[in-house]
Amino acid sequence: MRYTVIVHSDTTGGYWVEVPALPGCASQGETVEEALENVKDAIKLYLEVLEEDGAQIPKDEEVVFSVTVAA
């Protein structure tokens, strides 16, 4: 499955990643690459728990755009 993730820089260093389609699913890492690898594990675990609980697996229906605003 594919999920949209949002990578944020952390004010204390490193990065944290959230998965909008999976509320509460997030991870972190010292580099963007590490954070992305870690969030893959978090997604797998999140989905395993949903499956064990018999819950429906959410689909990612997010459409993400980047917008430039003149300031």
TORPA-4810 file (N, C-alpha, C, O; in nm, 3 decimals):
<nodes>
NODE_1_0.084_-0.118_0.000_0.000_0.000_0.000_0.089_0.124_0.000_0.203_0.120_0.044_M
NODE_2_0.034_0.232_-0.050_0.105_0.359_-0.052_0.032_0.457_0.038_-0.091_0.467_0.036_R
NODE_3_0.110_0.530_0.118_0.054_0.632_0.205_0.133_0.761_0.188_0.255_0.760_0.176_Y
NODE_4_0.060_0.872_0.187_0.123_1.003_0.186_0.179_1.030_0.324_0.112_1.006_0.425_T
NODE_5_0.301_1.081_0.329_0.361_1.119_0.456_0.406_1.265_0.447_0.434_1.316_0.339_V
NODE_6_0.411_1.329_0.561_0.459_1.467_0.568_0.581_1.469_0.659_0.575_1.423_0.773_I
NODE_7_0.691_1.521_0.606_0.817_1.527_0.680_0.833_1.669_0.736_0.822_1.768_0.664_V
NODE_8_0.859_1.675_0.866_0.879_1.803_0.934_1.021_1.806_0.993_1.070_1.706_1.043_H
NODE_9_1.085_1.922_0.986_1.212_1.934_1.058_1.178_1.962_1.204_1.084_2.035_1.234_S
NODE_10_1.257_1.904_1.292_1.235_1.919_1.435_1.324_2.032_1.487_1.441_2.042_1.448_D
NODE_11_1.271_2.117_1.572_1.348_2.231_1.623_1.469_2.187_1.705_1.563_2.265_1.722_T
NODE_12_1.467_2.065_1.755_1.580_2.015_1.834_1.677_1.934_1.749_1.774_1.878_1.801_T
NODE_13_1.653_1.927_1.619_1.736_1.851_1.527_1.663_1.728_1.477_1.574_1.676_1.544_G
NODE_14_1.700_1.684_1.361_1.637_1.567_1.302_1.504_1.601_1.238_1.472_1.718_1.212_G
NODE_15_1.426_1.497_1.212_1.300_1.511_1.140_1.196_1.420_1.202_1.229_1.316_1.259_Y
NODE_16_1.069_1.459_1.189_0.960_1.371_1.228_0.862_1.364_1.113_0.849_1.458_1.035_W
NODE_17_0.794_1.250_1.103_0.707_1.222_0.989_0.570_1.180_1.040_0.560_1.101_1.134_V
NODE_18_0.466_1.233_0.978_0.330_1.193_1.012_0.262_1.133_0.890_0.300_1.160_0.776_E
NODE_19_0.160_1.051_0.915_0.085_0.984_0.809_-0.061_1.028_0.823_-0.134_0.972_0.906_V
NODE_20_-0.104_1.126_0.744_-0.240_1.182_0.762_-0.353_1.078_0.757_-0.452_1.092_0.829_P
NODE_21_-0.340_0.976_0.675_-0.447_0.877_0.662_-0.454_0.781_0.782_-0.552_0.709_0.799_A
NODE_22_-0.348_0.781_0.864_-0.341_0.692_0.980_-0.320_0.777_1.105_-0.207_0.794_1.149_L
NODE_23_-0.426_0.829_1.163_-0.415_0.919_1.279_-0.329_0.860_1.391_-0.350_0.747_1.435_P
NODE_24_-0.232_0.938_1.435_-0.143_0.895_1.543_-0.022_0.819_1.495_0.067_0.789_1.575_G
NODE_25_-0.016_0.786_1.367_0.100_0.713_1.313_0.207_0.815_1.274_0.187_0.899_1.186_C
NODE_26_0.321_0.805_1.341_0.430_0.898_1.317_0.561_0.832_1.355_0.563_0.730_1.423_A
NODE_27_0.671_0.890_1.310_0.803_0.841_1.347_0.901_0.956_1.334_0.863_1.068_1.302_S
NODE_28_1.027_0.926_1.359_1.129_1.031_1.353_1.262_0.970_1.312_1.277_0.848_1.304_Q
NODE_29_1.359_1.058_1.285_1.493_1.013_1.251_1.588_1.132_1.246_1.545_1.247_1.239_G
NODE_30_1.716_1.103_1.249_1.817_1.209_1.244_1.828_1.270_1.105_1.861_1.388_1.091_E
NODE_31_1.802_1.189_1.001_1.804_1.237_0.863_1.667_1.212_0.801_1.587_1.136_0.855_T
NODE_32_1.640_1.275_0.688_1.513_1.251_0.618_1.503_1.104_0.580_1.398_1.042_0.598_V
NODE_33_1.612_1.049_0.529_1.612_0.910_0.487_1.580_0.816_0.603_1.501_0.723_0.589_E
NODE_34_1.642_0.842_0.718_1.618_0.759_0.836_1.473_0.773_0.883_1.409_0.675_0.919_E
NODE_35_1.422_0.895_0.882_1.284_0.918_0.924_1.187_0.845_0.832_1.088_0.789_0.878_A
NODE_36_1.214_0.845_0.702_1.127_0.776_0.607_1.133_0.625_0.626_1.030_0.558_0.618_L
NODE_37_1.251_0.571_0.650_1.262_0.427_0.677_1.187_0.391_0.805_1.116_0.290_0.810_E
NODE_38_1.203_0.474_0.908_1.137_0.447_1.036_0.985_0.454_1.024_0.915_0.375_1.088_N
NODE_39_0.934_0.547_0.944_0.789_0.559_0.932_0.732_0.439_0.856_0.616_0.403_0.878_V
NODE_40_0.809_0.377_0.769_0.762_0.255_0.703_0.734_0.147_0.807_0.632_0.078_0.800_K
NODE_41_0.824_0.133_0.903_0.803_0.036_1.011_0.681_0.072_1.094_0.602_-0.015_1.131_D
NODE_42_0.665_0.201_1.122_0.550_0.247_1.200_0.419_0.216_1.127_0.322_0.175_1.189_A
NODE_43_0.417_0.237_0.997_0.297_0.209_0.917_0.265_0.059_0.922_0.150_0.021_0.943_I
NODE_44_0.367_-0.025_0.902_0.346_-0.170_0.906_0.286_-0.213_1.040_0.190_-0.290_1.044_K
NODE_45_0.342_-0.162_1.150_0.291_-0.199_1.282_0.149_-0.148_1.303_0.065_-0.220_1.357_L
NODE_46_0.122_-0.026_1.260_-0.011_0.033_1.272_-0.114_-0.055_1.200_-0.219_-0.086_1.255_Y
NODE_47_-0.080_-0.096_1.076_-0.172_-0.178_0.997_-0.189_-0.317_1.058_-0.299_-0.373_1.054_L
NODE_48_-0.082_-0.373_1.115_-0.091_-0.504_1.181_-0.189_-0.498_1.298_-0.270_-0.590_1.316_E
NODE_49_-0.183_-0.392_1.377_-0.272_-0.378_1.491_-0.417_-0.365_1.444_-0.508_-0.426_1.500_V
NODE_50_-0.439_-0.285_1.340_-0.575_-0.272_1.286_-0.628_-0.407_1.241_-0.742_-0.443_1.268_L
NODE_51_-0.542_-0.481_1.170_-0.582_-0.612_1.120_-0.615_-0.708_1.235_-0.715_-0.779_1.229_E
NODE_52_-0.531_-0.709_1.338_-0.555_-0.795_1.455_-0.688_-0.760_1.524_-0.757_-0.847_1.575_E
NODE_53_-0.721_-0.630_1.523_-0.844_-0.584_1.586_-0.966_-0.600_1.495_-1.079_-0.571_1.536_D
NODE_54_-0.943_-0.645_1.372_-1.054_-0.661_1.278_-1.105_-0.530_1.222_-1.216_-0.524_1.168_G
NODE_55_-1.025_-0.426_1.234_-1.066_-0.294_1.185_-1.035_-0.281_1.036_-0.949_-0.350_0.982_A
NODE_56_-1.106_-0.191_0.973_-1.084_-0.166_0.831_-0.953_-0.092_0.811_-0.920_-0.001_0.887_Q
NODE_57_-0.878_-0.129_0.707_-0.752_-0.064_0.675_-0.783_0.064_0.595_-0.842_0.056_0.488_I
NODE_58_-0.744_0.180_0.648_-0.771_0.305_0.577_-0.693_0.314_0.446_-0.579_0.270_0.437_P
NODE_59_-0.757_0.371_0.348_-0.690_0.399_0.221_-0.644_0.544_0.223_-0.706_0.630_0.286_K
NODE_60_-0.535_0.569_0.154_-0.483_0.706_0.146_-0.553_0.775_0.030_-0.531_0.743_-0.086_D
NODE_61_-0.637_0.870_0.064_-0.709_0.944_-0.039_-0.665_1.089_-0.043_-0.735_1.175_-0.097_E
NODE_62_-0.549_1.116_0.015_-0.496_1.252_0.020_-0.446_1.294_-0.118_-0.387_1.214_-0.191_E
NODE_63_-0.469_1.416_-0.153_-0.410_1.477_-0.271_-0.325_1.591_-0.217_-0.376_1.682_-0.152_V
NODE_64_-0.196_1.585_-0.244_-0.103_1.682_-0.186_-0.051_1.773_-0.295_-0.007_1.727_-0.400_V
NODE_65_-0.057_1.903_-0.268_-0.005_2.002_-0.361_0.092_2.093_-0.285_0.079_2.112_-0.164_F
NODE_66_0.185_2.147_-0.357_0.275_2.248_-0.300_0.232_2.382_-0.355_0.209_2.396_-0.476_S
NODE_67_0.220_2.481_-0.268_0.172_2.612_-0.309_0.277_2.716_-0.274_0.331_2.715_-0.163_V
NODE_68_0.307_2.805_-0.367_0.401_2.914_-0.343_0.321_3.042_-0.323_0.233_3.074_-0.403_T
NODE_69_0.351_3.114_-0.216_0.282_3.238_-0.185_0.384_3.350_-0.177_0.485_3.338_-0.107_V
NODE_70_0.360_3.459_-0.249_0.450_3.572_-0.242_0.430_3.643_-0.109_0.317_3.670_-0.068_A
NODE_71_0.540_3.671_-0.041_0.529_3.737_0.089_0.607_3.867_0.088_0.610_3.938_0.188_A
</nodes>
